[in-house]
Amino acid sequence: MQTSPHRYRQQQGAATLLVTLALTLSITIVTLAVARTQLVEQRMSNNDHWNTRLALQAESGLARGMVYLVENPDTLPWSRRFDADTETSTLQLPGGLPETATELSFSRHVQYRRLISIQATARRNDGSNIQAHVSQFIRLLSVLTPRAETLPPLIIRGCLTGTPRSLDIRPQHADSDQAGEAMWSGLVTRCPLPATVDLHDGSLRGLDMSGGLWPQIFSVSREDFLQLASQEQALPEPQRRYRVAPEAGPGTRQLWRADLGSAERPVVLYFPPAAGCPLFAPGVTIYGIVYIETSCPAPIAGEDISITGALVLDGRLDVSGAALQLNHIQLADSSRQQLDFPVLRSVAVPGTWKDF
């Protein structure tokens, strides 16, 4: 039986239609797949873009937080839970993109208040939960090194010579079972103490001082310290924290008469080698650090003087006939555990509180 031309053309048209529909469906599926892939890639690219921007914003926030701590170390409202030894504080940073926010979280251990962890978090405000974190431990530094913030009352590179009328060295928690270090010496095993020295139950510690005392005491160079002292010359007398004794004339010895500092505002009084070893006038009282960068072969005082903080000598010290009182800063204010000087800068440090 033969198929009529009309019927053949109908079958051929149906086949063509089916092929066309199949091709159209295939193209549609491929187009949708490509579109979906492009949409996913666009979303991934957009998320990656925001992650990068937020990471940079978090890094910027961390840098701003470090600067903020140096410029405003005492303005953060710290809070502490009754069952923890950690204090925390938060700060919302102004500025940035309108659709983002940056928050700084600070934490510190109550025993290491100048070692602070900063975490900066930058996030979008659209509910997408896209955010970036960056954190860093920093150490706030004053003019002193971390070790020197808890100096004993006497640090000496040489020996104590002569016999004082009295030499009272009162360390932290003096006259108790928890008395701290009263003296650091570079020659502790070769320098017997005069019989009239009273350490008030404090201990002696020998240190390697072969590299000099300056880098163990100060976190700044001599040049930077001299610049700090020079910048303070214009300040009123009670506000000056850093002082440099003038150079002594040939064959002369400087008589120091001034009382300086307080428990709340200790000072650093620096006698460079050109200033020589001073002779302190009777009754002088100084709160802070007296740093004498030379030996004192002649008596440092003829009468009673009081230094609450630390007396530091890069050499030996003659105490003949003197009545000296060298006290830890705690004796002036029981709440103070260390010498409190203004924060000058911060440095990034690795590790945690347990490393310090």
C-alpha positions as CSV (number, residue, x, y, z in Angstrom):
1,M,0.0,0.0,0.0
2,Q,1.5,3.4,-0.9
3,T,1.4,6.4,1.2
4,S,-0.2,9.4,-0.4
5,P,2.0,12.5,-0.9
6,H,-0.3,14.5,1.5
7,R,0.1,12.0,4.3
8,Y,3.8,11.8,3.7
9,R,4.1,15.5,4.0
10,Q,2.2,15.4,7.3
11,Q,4.5,12.8,8.8
12,Q,7.5,14.8,7.7
13,G,6.2,18.0,9.3
14,A,5.5,16.2,12.5
15,A,9.0,14.9,12.6
16,T,10.4,18.3,11.9
17,L,8.2,19.8,14.7
18,L,9.4,17.2,17.2
19,V,13.1,17.9,16.3
20,T,12.5,21.6,16.5
21,L,10.8,21.2,19.9
22,A,13.6,19.0,21.1
23,L,16.2,21.5,20.0
24,T,14.3,24.4,21.5
25,L,14.0,22.5,24.8
26,S,17.7,21.7,24.7
27,I,18.7,25.3,24.0
28,T,16.4,26.5,26.8
29,I,17.9,24.1,29.3
30,V,21.4,25.1,28.3
31,T,20.5,28.8,28.4
32,L,19.0,28.4,31.9
33,A,22.0,26.4,33.1
34,V,24.4,29.1,31.7
35,A,22.2,31.8,33.3
36,R,22.2,30.0,36.6
37,T,26.0,29.5,36.5
38,Q,26.5,33.1,35.7
39,L,24.2,34.1,38.6
40,V,26.1,31.9,41.0
41,E,29.4,33.2,39.7
42,Q,28.1,36.8,40.1
43,R,27.0,36.1,43.6
44,M,30.3,34.5,44.4
45,S,32.2,37.4,42.9
46,N,30.0,39.8,44.8
47,N,30.6,37.9,48.1
48,D,34.3,37.8,47.4
49,H,34.3,41.5,46.7
50,W,32.5,42.2,49.9
51,N,34.8,39.8,51.9
52,T,37.8,41.7,50.5
53,R,36.3,45.1,51.3
54,L,35.3,44.0,54.8
55,A,38.7,42.4,55.5
56,L,40.4,45.7,54.5
57,Q,37.9,47.6,56.6
58,A,38.5,45.3,59.6
59,E,42.3,45.8,59.2
60,S,41.8,49.6,59.1
61,G,39.6,49.3,62.2
62,L,42.4,47.4,64.0
63,A,44.9,50.1,63.1
64,R,42.5,52.8,64.4
65,G,42.0,50.8,67.6
66,M,45.7,50.7,68.3
67,V,45.9,54.4,67.8
68,Y,42.9,55.0,70.0
69,L,44.4,53.0,72.8
70,V,47.6,55.1,72.7
71,E,45.8,58.4,72.6
72,N,42.9,57.5,75.0
73,P,44.2,54.7,77.2
74,D,42.1,55.6,80.2
75,T,38.8,56.5,78.5
76,L,37.5,53.0,77.7
77,P,34.7,51.8,80.1
78,W,36.1,48.3,81.1
79,S,33.7,45.8,82.6
80,R,34.5,42.6,84.5
81,R,32.4,39.6,85.3
82,F,32.6,38.5,88.9
83,D,33.7,35.0,88.0
84,A,36.5,36.0,85.5
85,D,39.9,37.7,85.5
86,T,39.3,39.4,82.2
87,E,38.0,42.9,81.5
88,T,36.3,43.7,78.3
89,S,35.2,46.8,76.4
90,T,33.6,47.5,73.0
91,L,33.7,50.5,70.7
92,Q,31.7,51.3,67.6
93,L,33.9,53.1,65.0
94,P,32.3,56.0,63.2
95,G,32.6,56.6,59.5
96,G,33.1,53.9,56.8
97,L,30.6,52.9,54.2
98,P,26.9,53.6,55.0
99,E,25.9,49.9,54.4
100,T,28.7,48.6,56.8
101,A,29.7,48.9,60.4
102,T,32.9,48.3,62.3
103,E,33.1,47.2,65.9
104,L,36.2,46.9,68.1
105,S,36.3,44.5,71.0
106,F,39.0,44.9,73.7
107,S,40.0,42.5,76.4
108,R,42.7,42.3,78.9
109,H,43.7,40.3,82.0
110,V,43.4,42.1,85.3
111,Q,47.1,41.4,86.1
112,Y,48.4,42.6,82.7
113,R,46.4,45.7,82.0
114,R,48.7,47.0,79.3
115,L,48.6,43.8,77.3
116,I,45.4,44.1,75.3
117,S,43.7,41.9,72.7
118,I,41.9,43.9,70.0
119,Q,39.4,42.2,67.6
120,A,38.0,44.3,64.8
121,T,34.8,43.1,63.1
122,A,33.5,44.7,59.9
123,R,30.0,43.6,58.7
124,R,27.3,44.5,56.2
125,N,24.1,45.9,57.6
126,D,21.8,44.1,55.1
127,G,21.3,41.0,57.1
128,S,23.5,38.9,54.8
129,N,25.8,38.0,57.7
130,I,28.8,38.8,55.6
131,Q,31.6,39.9,58.0
132,A,35.3,39.8,58.5
133,H,37.4,39.5,61.7
134,V,40.9,40.4,62.5
135,S,42.6,40.4,65.9
136,Q,45.9,41.2,67.5
137,F,47.6,41.3,70.9
138,I,49.3,44.7,71.6
139,R,51.5,45.9,74.4
140,L,51.0,49.5,75.5
141,L,54.4,51.0,76.2
142,S,55.4,54.0,78.3
143,V,58.8,55.5,78.6
144,L,59.7,52.3,80.6
145,T,60.1,48.8,79.5
146,P,57.5,46.2,80.7
147,R,60.1,44.9,83.2
148,A,60.9,48.4,84.5
149,E,57.3,49.2,85.3
150,T,57.7,46.9,88.4
151,L,61.2,48.0,89.4
152,P,62.4,47.4,92.9
153,P,63.4,50.5,94.9
154,L,67.2,50.1,94.1
155,I,68.9,49.0,90.9
156,I,72.7,49.3,90.9
157,R,75.3,48.0,88.5
158,G,78.2,48.3,91.0
159,C,78.5,48.0,94.8
160,L,77.1,50.0,97.8
161,T,80.1,51.5,99.6
162,G,80.4,53.3,102.9
163,T,78.3,53.0,105.9
164,P,75.0,55.0,105.9
165,R,73.3,56.2,109.1
166,S,70.3,54.3,107.7
167,L,69.3,52.8,104.4
168,D,65.7,51.6,104.3
169,I,64.7,49.8,101.2
170,R,61.0,49.0,101.2
171,P,59.9,46.7,98.4
172,Q,56.3,45.9,97.3
173,H,54.4,44.3,100.2
174,A,57.3,45.2,102.6
175,D,57.5,43.5,106.0
176,S,55.2,40.7,104.9
177,D,55.4,37.1,103.7
178,Q,54.9,38.3,100.2
179,A,57.6,41.0,100.2
180,G,58.9,41.6,96.6
181,E,62.4,42.3,95.3
182,A,64.2,45.1,97.1
183,M,67.2,45.4,94.9
184,W,68.7,44.4,91.5
185,S,72.4,44.2,91.3
186,G,74.9,43.3,88.6
187,L,77.4,42.3,91.3
188,V,75.1,40.7,93.9
189,T,77.5,37.9,94.8
190,R,80.6,40.2,95.2
191,C,79.1,43.1,97.1
192,P,78.2,42.6,100.7
193,L,75.6,45.0,101.9
194,P,76.4,47.5,104.7
195,A,75.2,46.4,108.1
196,T,72.8,49.3,108.4
197,V,70.8,48.3,105.3
198,D,67.2,47.2,106.0
199,L,65.5,45.4,103.1
200,H,62.2,45.0,105.0
201,D,62.0,41.3,104.1
202,G,62.6,42.0,100.4
203,S,65.0,39.9,98.3
204,L,68.0,40.6,96.2
205,R,68.3,39.7,92.5
206,G,71.4,39.5,90.4
207,L,71.0,40.5,86.8
208,D,73.3,40.5,83.8
209,M,73.9,44.2,83.2
210,S,76.9,43.8,80.8
211,G,74.8,45.5,78.1
212,G,74.2,48.6,80.2
213,L,71.2,49.6,82.3
214,W,69.5,51.9,79.8
215,P,67.9,49.3,77.6
216,Q,66.6,47.4,80.6
217,I,65.0,50.4,82.1
218,F,63.8,52.5,79.2
219,S,61.8,51.6,76.1
220,V,63.1,54.7,74.2
221,S,66.6,55.7,73.2
222,R,68.5,58.4,75.0
223,E,67.9,60.7,72.1
224,D,64.1,60.1,72.2
225,F,64.1,60.7,76.0
226,L,66.0,64.0,75.6
227,Q,63.5,65.0,73.0
228,L,60.6,64.2,75.3
229,A,62.2,66.2,78.1
230,S,62.8,69.1,75.7
231,Q,59.2,69.1,74.6
232,E,58.0,69.4,78.2
233,Q,60.1,72.5,78.9
234,A,57.1,74.7,78.0
235,L,54.7,72.8,80.4
236,P,54.0,74.2,83.9
237,E,56.2,72.7,86.6
238,P,53.7,70.1,88.0
239,Q,53.0,68.7,84.6
240,R,56.5,67.9,83.6
241,R,57.3,64.1,83.7
242,Y,60.7,63.9,82.1
243,R,63.7,65.9,83.3
244,V,67.4,66.0,82.5
245,A,69.9,67.5,84.9
246,P,72.1,70.1,83.4
247,E,75.8,69.5,82.7
248,A,78.0,70.1,85.7
249,G,81.0,72.4,85.3
250,P,84.6,71.1,85.5
251,G,85.5,70.1,89.0
252,T,82.0,70.9,90.4
253,R,79.2,68.8,91.8
254,Q,75.5,69.6,91.4
255,L,73.5,70.2,94.5
256,W,69.9,68.9,93.9
257,R,67.4,70.8,96.0
258,A,64.0,70.3,94.3
259,D,61.1,68.0,95.3
260,L,59.6,66.3,92.3
261,G,56.5,64.2,91.4
262,S,53.7,62.6,93.2
263,A,52.3,59.1,93.5
264,E,49.8,59.9,90.7
265,R,52.3,61.7,88.5
266,P,55.8,60.2,89.0
267,V,58.7,61.7,87.1
268,V,61.9,60.5,85.5
269,L,65.0,62.5,86.6
270,Y,68.0,61.7,84.4
271,F,71.6,62.5,85.3
272,P,73.6,61.9,82.1
273,P,77.4,61.3,82.5
274,A,78.1,65.0,81.8
275,A,75.9,65.9,84.8
276,G,77.9,63.8,87.1
277,C,76.7,62.3,90.4
278,P,74.5,64.8,92.3
279,L,74.5,65.7,96.0
280,F,70.9,65.7,97.2
281,A,70.0,68.4,99.7
282,P,68.5,67.4,103.1
283,G,64.8,66.5,103.0
284,V,64.5,66.1,99.2
285,T,61.5,63.9,98.2
286,I,61.1,62.5,94.7
287,Y,58.4,60.3,93.3
288,G,59.4,58.3,90.3
289,I,62.8,57.2,88.9
290,V,66.1,58.8,89.6
291,Y,68.6,57.5,86.9
292,I,72.2,58.4,87.5
293,E,74.3,57.2,84.5
294,T,77.6,57.2,86.3
295,S,79.2,56.0,89.5
296,C,78.9,58.0,92.8
297,P,82.3,57.7,94.5
298,A,81.4,60.5,96.9
299,P,78.4,60.4,99.3
300,I,75.1,61.0,97.5
301,A,73.6,62.8,100.4
302,G,74.6,64.2,103.8
303,E,71.2,64.0,105.4
304,D,67.8,62.3,104.9
305,I,66.3,62.0,101.4
306,S,63.4,59.9,100.1
307,I,62.8,58.4,96.7
308,T,59.5,56.6,96.2
309,G,59.8,54.6,93.0
310,A,63.4,53.6,92.1
311,L,67.0,54.8,92.3
312,V,69.0,53.5,89.4
313,L,72.8,53.8,89.2
314,D,75.0,52.7,86.3
315,G,77.9,52.2,88.7
316,R,78.7,52.1,92.4
317,L,77.0,54.2,95.1
318,D,78.6,55.8,98.2
319,V,76.0,56.0,100.9
320,S,78.4,57.2,103.7
321,G,76.6,59.1,106.5
322,A,73.3,59.4,104.6
323,A,69.8,58.5,105.8
324,L,68.1,57.1,102.7
325,Q,64.6,55.9,102.2
326,L,64.0,54.0,99.0
327,N,60.3,52.9,98.7
328,H,58.2,51.0,96.2
329,I,55.4,53.2,94.7
330,Q,52.9,51.1,96.6
331,L,54.0,52.8,99.9
332,A,52.7,56.1,98.6
333,D,49.4,54.6,97.3
334,S,48.4,51.1,98.3
335,S,46.4,50.7,95.1
336,R,49.4,51.1,92.8
337,Q,51.3,48.1,91.8
338,Q,53.6,49.8,89.3
339,L,54.9,53.1,88.1
340,D,52.3,54.8,86.0
341,F,53.7,56.9,83.1
342,P,51.8,58.1,80.0
343,V,51.4,55.7,77.1
344,L,53.7,56.6,74.2
345,R,53.0,53.9,71.7
346,S,51.8,50.3,71.2
347,V,53.6,47.3,69.7
348,A,52.1,44.2,68.3
349,V,53.0,41.0,70.2
350,P,52.4,37.3,69.6
351,G,50.9,34.9,72.1
352,T,48.5,35.2,74.9
353,W,48.4,36.4,78.5
354,K,49.9,33.1,79.6
355,D,53.1,34.0,77.7
356,F,53.8,37.0,79.9
